[in-house]
Amino acid sequence: MTIVVGHLATSEGREALSTAVTEARERSAPLVVVTSGKRPVDECQAELDELASGPAAGLDVRVEEGTGDLAEDLIRAATRTGAELIVIGLRKRSPVGKLILGAGAQRILVEAPCPVLAVKV
């Protein structure tokens, strides 16, 4: 089974990646990192290389470039790999914002073929 994580160049994205690395290590599972499509794969790979000297050392990690629709990319990657978990990052929201979850996050939660771990920053 695989862990799939969406990675953005934001504090939420970094926290999701860090949590996904921990989950992959604890489960002895491969990790698929899907970029947003707006961020080059090599930038994401550089961040993974930093983690590789620490918590990601020895993990089976694959980076895939997204199409720009991160929700669709994560659902597709999870389905294709038979993922056991998707990890996403969420930011804190105002009281009004709490009533409306981001459209992408909501779509992932509803359409994911496996459990979703939402990491709040």
N, C-alpha and C positions, 0 to 999 in steps of 0.2 A: 504494500500500500504506500501511497505517496502523500506528502504534505504539499499543498499549493498555496502560494502567497502572492498577493498583488503588491508591487513595489512602486511607490511614488517618492519623489525627492522632497518629502515633507516629514515633519516629526511623526505623523501617523504612519507614514510608510516605513520609516526607520524602526519604529517600535514594532510594527507588524513583522518586519524581516527578522528582528532580534528574537521575537517570540516564536516565529516559525522555525528558526534555527534550533531553539531550545526544544520545541515539540519534536522536530525531526530527530534530534539526538536522543531524547527520552524514548522514542518509539522505534529507534533504529530504522528510520524510513528515509527514502530519497526525498529531496526537496526540489520542487519546481518553482522558480521565481519568475513571475510574469511582469514585465515592465509595462509602463503605461502607454508605450508607443510614442510618447513625447520625449522620453529620456533614452539616450543611446544605451544599448546593451553593455558597452564597455564601461560606462559610468557605474552601472549597477554592479558589474563584475568587479570593479575596483573596491566598492564597498564590501562585497562578499569576500574579496581577498583579505581585507582587514579583519573580518570576522573569522576567516579561515585560520589565522594564526592563533585564534583563541577558541571561542565556542563552536565554530563551524569546522574546525580541524577534522579531517577524515570523513566528512559527510559527502554523500553523493549528491551534488548540486548541479542543476541545469538551469540556465537562464534563457527565457524565451521572450522575444520582442512581441509586444502586444500590437493590436490594430488601432488602438485609440479608444476602444470601448472596453474598459477594464472589466466591467461586470460580465460582459459576454465572453471575454478572453479567459477569465477565471473559471466560469461555468464550463466552458469548452475544455480547458486544460484538466479540470477535475474529472469530467466525464471521460475524456480520452485516457487518462492515467489510472482511473479507478481510485481516485484519491480517497483517503479516509478523513481528511480535514482540509478546509480552506481557512486561511488566516487573513483577516483584514484589519486595518487600523481605522479608528473613528476618533474624531475630535470632540471635545466637550462642546455642548451646545447651550444656548440660552434657554430659558423656560419655554419660550414660544418654539424655538428650534427643536426642542425635545419632542414636540407634537408631530413634527415632520422629519422622519429619517431621510437622509440623502437618498435620492432615487437609485443610484448605483448600489449602495449598501442594501437597500430594501430589496432590490431585484436579486442580488446575490443570496440574501437570506431566504427568499421565497423559492428561487429556482435551483438552488444548489443541490447536487445529487448526493451530498454528504453533509455532516455537521459543519457549522461555521463558527470559528472562534473570532469574536470581535474584541479587539484590544483598544481600550479607550486611553487617549493621551490627555 
